[in-house]
Amino acid sequence: MLILFGFKTAVKELSRRQAVCPNCGQHASQRIDQRATKFTLFFIPLFTTSRKYSRTCAYCGVTSELSKGEKDALV
């Protein structure tokens, strides 16, 4: 019997907003993303194993991780 299982990571853009970048200090567009890793069985996603949030500055391109509380404040 053959069982196929694995993990799939999906990136979803939650929002974009104008804010000051913590890296370069410029007032620029910030993209808030959610990265969800899901357990799959026979290529069907069953449940989410982890969620991470990140912010990417459109001016300098630096990506930094956010906590759930920081994400809620920005979105």
C-alpha positions as CSV (number, residue, x, y, z in Angstrom):
1,M,0.0,0.0,0.0
2,L,1.3,3.4,-1.0
3,I,0.5,6.5,1.1
4,L,1.5,9.9,-0.3
5,F,1.8,12.7,2.3
6,G,3.8,15.9,2.7
7,F,3.6,19.6,3.4
8,K,2.5,22.5,1.2
9,T,3.3,26.2,1.9
10,A,0.9,28.8,0.6
11,V,1.6,32.6,0.7
12,K,-1.4,34.9,0.8
13,E,-1.2,38.7,0.7
14,L,-3.4,40.1,3.5
15,S,-3.1,43.9,2.8
16,R,-0.9,46.8,1.7
17,R,-0.6,50.0,3.6
18,Q,1.6,53.1,3.9
19,A,3.9,53.0,6.9
20,V,7.4,53.8,8.0
21,C,9.8,51.0,7.3
22,P,11.8,49.9,10.4
23,N,14.8,49.2,8.3
24,C,15.2,52.2,6.0
25,G,13.0,54.7,7.7
26,Q,11.2,55.7,4.5
27,H,7.4,56.2,4.4
28,A,6.5,53.5,1.8
29,S,4.0,50.8,0.9
30,Q,4.3,47.8,3.2
31,R,2.9,44.4,2.1
32,I,1.6,42.1,4.8
33,D,1.7,38.4,3.9
34,Q,0.6,35.2,5.6
35,R,2.6,32.0,5.0
36,A,0.6,28.9,6.0
37,T,2.1,25.4,6.0
38,K,-0.4,22.6,5.6
39,F,-0.2,18.9,6.0
40,T,-1.4,17.0,2.8
41,L,-2.5,13.5,2.3
42,F,-2.8,12.3,-1.4
43,F,-2.3,16.0,-2.4
44,I,-5.3,17.1,-0.4
45,P,-4.6,19.7,2.3
46,L,-6.0,18.4,5.6
47,F,-4.9,20.9,8.3
48,T,-2.7,23.9,8.9
49,T,0.5,23.1,10.9
50,S,1.9,26.6,11.2
51,R,1.2,30.3,10.2
52,K,3.8,33.0,10.0
53,Y,3.3,36.7,9.1
54,S,5.8,39.0,7.4
55,R,6.0,42.6,6.2
56,T,7.9,43.6,3.0
57,C,8.9,47.2,2.3
58,A,8.3,48.3,-1.3
59,Y,11.2,50.9,-1.1
60,C,14.1,48.8,0.2
61,G,12.7,45.2,-0.2
62,V,13.5,44.0,3.3
63,T,11.2,41.4,4.7
64,S,10.7,41.1,8.4
65,E,8.6,38.6,10.4
66,L,5.7,39.9,12.5
67,S,3.9,38.4,15.5
68,K,0.1,37.8,15.4
69,G,-0.4,40.9,17.5
70,E,1.7,43.1,15.2
71,K,-0.1,41.8,12.2
72,D,-3.5,42.6,13.8
73,A,-2.4,46.1,14.5
74,L,-1.2,46.7,10.9
75,V,-4.2,45.0,9.1
